Amino acid sequence: MKNFFRFFLCGLFFTVTTLFGVEKIYISDGILNYCLSPDAANSAVVLYSFDIRDRECKQYYLPMTIVPEIDTRNDGNKQIIRFPLAWYMNRKELFVVFHDLFADAMGRVTFLLFSTDKTRDFDFRPFEDCYEYQNNIMKYKGYYFGVGVHRKYIYGMSSAPFVDHRLTNNSKIWYDFAGKNIIARFPSLSDKQENWMPSENPAYYKWMLYTIEDDKIIVVQDDKLKDFTPLSSISVKGKKIYTDNGETINFPNDVDSIIWGIDNNSTPSIILLSQTDKIKISKKDYPELPKLILANEDSDYVMFIFDRKIDSSNVQGSLQEIKDMLEKRSLLQQYPPRPKEKEVKPTENVIHTPTPSPEEMERRKAEYLANLPKDNIFTDDEFKALFPKVEYDKIADLYERGMAYDWDEKFSEAMKCFEQESSLKSKLMLAMYYKTGRPDIPKDSVKANAVFNEIIGDVSNKSAPTPEMLCIAGRACMEFVSTEFSETQEFQKKATEFFKESIEQGYAAAAFYPQYYIKNNSKFQPRELIEIANENNCLDAEVLAAGFALLRNPAFKNYRNKQENLVTIKKGIQAHIPLAEYILGELFYLDAANPDLALKPNRELALFWMKRAANHGEADAIELLRQNPTLRSLLHP
């Protein structure tokens, strides 16, 4: 299956890039296309399309912005962060990369790929809900949902949580198109790190190649080219390479793409990138950096232009000069005149929409009201019923008594029960208490590992362990606190074997946990989780799938509906599932501007449920409360 959270790498164009930028022009279907990079915060990108046939130049506003204004310190003082302008044109297809900086409650940065297959025919004029003029600047206001424009998340590598509080213009993250591939480089603080994190002095870099057509990702680690600053990439495979000074450049036959850049001394250089099942990278110096890269997709050549650039105050004139230069060098093919557009009579423009019946109007009204954000998912009586008065001594089973104490956040009493009870599930709870700690119980990874190893040994030594025992052993392997990467791999391999054997014996939870443990990385498989949730009557899987759907993960877009998913989260909390507590907290924490709110924002309730989830050992909730300054200030006023 395809990798799930392939939230492709996004990045920042750091300061040197604004000094040595390399812009692009694409010739496609007889049109010179150029994107003008805006400088004002949240301003819309302008696409200029200059028709080689009749010299007509049209302007379109793209569904993206590259200069957002964000509050990185959470004190109300916003700064402008410059994102790269990544776009590609081929025949009548346009691709642009759009950053989604504000949709994630945990401050992760994700990216979307926008594409359309009829660029010239499509109407990119400003839509009322997307754009507005402010001080003679076209500003982009929100998501673009126009008919004819396709969008999807670029799965792969999402940022770590809370990146939006750490973004600067020196974060050394870069991405660009090279044909129908996206090439990116992002900083890595360690060789084991999977999610990127902004860093001015990263220990490692990881190069990433994402092929759009087959949704494939290749990653390679790089600790040798740390002094290289990438600026622009272009596909050169099978193309002739020209320069505006008359030279022809040849690259080795196995080179697919090149990346222009500079070193720390601003010396120009090129990276040669070859791709098969892996990425091969080599570097060579070059005497000069081009000002423009022109890719003629109609004639399959690339030109590096050193002596001219686009005048932002007269883009049409600059494009005309480039057209004239190409014609003088006989590098423009002859395009036949465009066919005249059919003249449409006024009566043909009239669309007669039948008036809906009263029943249909009532149905639409009910559907609209049902989808409005709710104040809560619990009534007052239902909330009180979550925390009844419990006579703990009357609960004979020590594990059940411990879980009752745990739900009521009486963790010392719960721990005593787990210590006295010898079942595997009690041992697993005890080990988790040691691993993550509780408000009155310190973390102790040595003790946690000792209990995890005891669980693994107990199950391994049984001649016929039950499927539940095998599942618990698999969870113990996944939770084991490793200090070496090789040790991590060893325990993950053991976990896979335990889970596989448990699944083969028909235990539904054993299918859920492998997906739960990788829910935040690129190996996650949404289809498997949805199948588990739909077919195995596994409430944990239903809760996780419902959470992804409610938090706008695109892979779960069609998973049930909003009301059904809220009911699932409610059932999860009633069943004392910490993950459900965390998801409910995230839903209350989402920004009021989010277009898909399920619940009205409520910081008090968000903190209540996230704190409970963290106290019950939910890792994402623990991380959220530790790093988010707003929640931390509410937690410790």
C-alpha positions, 0 to 999 in steps of 0.5 A: 500500500502507499505510504500514508502521512506523506505530508510532503516536506515544505520549507523556507527560502532562507535569506541568501535565496532572495539574493541569488534567486533563479526564476523559471519560465515554461513554454507549453502549448505555445504559451510563455508562462511565468510566475511572479513571486510576491513580496507582501504577506499573504499576497497571491501569486500571479501567473503570466501567460504570454501567447506566442501566436498573438502576443496576448498576455493574460494574468491569473491568480494561483491558489497559493501564497508563498509569504504568510504572516505568522506569530512564531512566538505566540505573543501577537508579534507576527513575522513574514516567512518566505516559502519557495515558489514551486510550480511546473507547466507541461502542455496544459497541466499546471502544478503548484505546491501550497503550504498548509501552515495553520490547519494542524492543531499540533503546529505541523506543516503540511503541503498540498499539490494543486493541479489543473489540466486545462490551464489556458481554458480555466478561469483563474480570475479571483473568486469572491471567497478566495481573494480580496484587494487590500492596498492595491495588492491581491490577497489570498484569503483561504482555501481554493475549491474551484471546479477544475482544480485538483488538490491532494496532500503530498504524502511523505514527510510531515514536519515534527509538531510545533514547527510553526513556532520555530519557523525563521528565514534561516531554517534551511529547507528547500523544495522545487519541481524537476519535471513531474518530480518534486525534489526537496532537501530538509534538515535532520537533527539525527540519522534516525529522525523521520520528521523534519525540523527547522534548523540553522545548523543541521547535523544531516540533510535528507534529499527527497524525490517525489514522483507525482505520476506513480506517487513514489518517494525516494529518500537519501541521507546526505552529510557531505554537501552541508555547505551547498544551498539549493536554489532551483532544479530542472529536469534535463533527461533527454533534453538539449541544453542551451545557454543564451550566449550560444553555448551547448551544455552536455550532462552525463546520460544517467543524469535525470535532473540538475540543481543549481545552488551556491556554497557558503562563499556564494560560489555557483555549483550544480548538483547532478541527480540520477534516479533509479531505485535510489538517488545518486548525487554528485556535485560540480562547480560552475562559473556563473549562476543563471538568472532564468531557467527556460524549459520548452516543453513543446520542443524538449529543450532547456535554456539557461539564461545568464544575461537577462531577467524578468522586469517585475514592472513590465513582465509582458515586455520581458516575455516579448524580449525572450520570445524575440531572442528564441525566434532569432536563434530559431528555437521556436517552432511554428504554431498554427493560429488558434481556432476561433472560440465559438460565439455563444448566444446569450440564450445558451448561457442560461442554466435552468435549475429546477426549484427543489421540492419542499421536502428537499429544502427541509432535507438540505436545511436539516443537513446544514444544521447537523453540520454546524459546529457543536458546543459539546458532544456530552450533555451535562448528565452524560458528562456527570455519568463519566465520573460516577462515585466508585466503591473501589474495594468492591471491585474484586479483580485487581486489574479492573480496580486499577483501571477504575483508579486510573480513570479517576486519576488516582494513579498511586492507588492504581499502580499498587493494583497493577503491582499486585496483579500478575496478569500480562495486561496488568504488567503492561499497564505497570510498564507504561506507568514507568515509561511515561510517568504519571503526575505523582509517579516519575518516569523510569525507563530502566524499570519499564524495560524490565517489565516489558522484557518480562512480558516478552519472556513470559509469552515467548516461553508459553507453549500455546499463548492466546492471541490476546497474550501475543498482542500484549507481547507485541505492544511491549516490544513496540513500547520498549525504550531503545537507545540504539537504532539496531535495538529498535529494529530488533524489537520492531521485528519481534513485535511484527512476529507477535502481531502476525501470529495474533492476527492469524488467530483472529484477534482484531486488536492485533491488527489495530496496534501496528497501525496505531504505533506508526500513525505519525510516520510515513509507513502508516496505511489508512486503508488497513485502518479503515478495514479494521474499523469497518470489519472487526468491531474494534472501537480503538480503530474506529476512534483513530479513523474517526479522529483522522476524519474529523481532523481533516486528514484527506485519506479519511475524507469519506470515512463515515460522516461528521456526526457518526465520527463524533459519536465514535469519539464519544463512545471511545471516551465512555470506554475510557480510551485515552486516544479519544480524550486526546482527539476530543481535546484537539477538536476543541483546540482547532482555530475558529477560522478552520472551515471544517470545524466539528466543535466550537473552539473551547480552550478550557475544554481542550485543556481538560481533555488533553490533560487527561489524555496526557495523564493517561499516557497518550504520547501525542497529548504529552508532547502537545502539552510539553511544547505548545506555549499557549496550552502550557500557559493555560496549564501553568498560569 
